[in-house]
Amino acid sequence: MLGMGVAAKKSYHHGNLRSALIETGLELIAEKGVRALTLREIGARVGVSRMAAYRHFADKAKLLASIRSAGFEKFAEALETARAASTESFKARLDGMGVAYVRFARENPAYFEVMFSAPPSPEEPQETCEAEQRAFQILEETITEGQAQGELRQGDARLMACALWSIVHGISALKLEQMPFAEGFGQDQFVVACSGLLSSGISVDRAQESKK
């Protein structure tokens, strides 16, 4: 994120103020967190008045919605790329997507915080909802393909996708390097080990039966 403020000003001088405000917003989130974000400070860093910023984003919620949408689009692209690169087997695809999830969180902490920590606006734009749904659909589709190929037991693919998403998201939030019991292996290795639970460990079918 170094130098982002300078880049934002250059973008603004070329007429792309909206992008400059989003990039500077990400810079501030990385520095101070979502709660400290204000359009006034973003405008000041970019070098425009608060009113100029408000012409693109009526309030902080609208800015966060745009950041969330862009984040999920990048996130879905990362998952798609990982799935396409892992052609050997279903397990390789699932492991690759899990590793891509964790790496995205590690390399894009500001996006990740807005995507999963900032409260969504009641007036969330449709494109934001579609971007978020697409990211989940990629995982659900992969599980459905694994079932069709006989590489994964049958069951509710959506429930399985939710279970795996939750596991990998939890890993993304952990700081394994700070945990004594995790010494000797990294996050990527941990992701691969945990993704195996879907096919050989916890029974998702039993969880579904308990609802009846």
Steps between C-alpha positions, in 0.01 A plus 500: 500500500802727511469800275126454452422857601726633224349262247152615600586864432638411159183308417291798606692738276412271211134533589451170683405636839271209588785248468732731692251521789463121513877439495561758769214353703676162487822666614324653801329173589837323496641766732209561740220251434149543360359686799749786462418554132353841409434664165648822638841341558489313171427823314781677683750229406395505137507879499134582439224652710259291701219606265695370201524163672128504581417546133630146444393342829201639690634354825748257650262206446496560124879507489524177699247337266719584201809366678312183597385444142851549360643272769263213424568534127875469564434216743285306251767549236764358736285192567429451128869525418590246768232258382613527138866447594428179696391246240647180648208402722208624704717509814764707320235751390351521849842538664602765247186703560544478877859623475387781267238605757755529778754677280240754389424579864870530583587717199186719501422568868311825433271340242453197725402713798234685302370185332446306823513745792333823387119485538330495158271788407123429481521659155787284379532528119396192301849465352644463851260216585573331167878521554468341844268225375733420211792439735293245693358341184852419379555285809153341481548418131834335573345280769212405266754405231691286753180315590415442133848356440473268799787673682281628786218335689147607422322757714377856500765680290399840635532382860839348424611825336391696808692263727820525298466878459470534879807284562721689256368837615594409855851411387521838324417676826756302703858613545662158507850642532401631845372163624756264662303187408513595129879509487641309207231557239360800314152614407504340156588162647229542765242584231579182306468291818167658595347476154541123527238499776233554238556161338641291784401657831196685630169371362300784354210260445463451876484874554217515249315212664513674839277775360212254435 
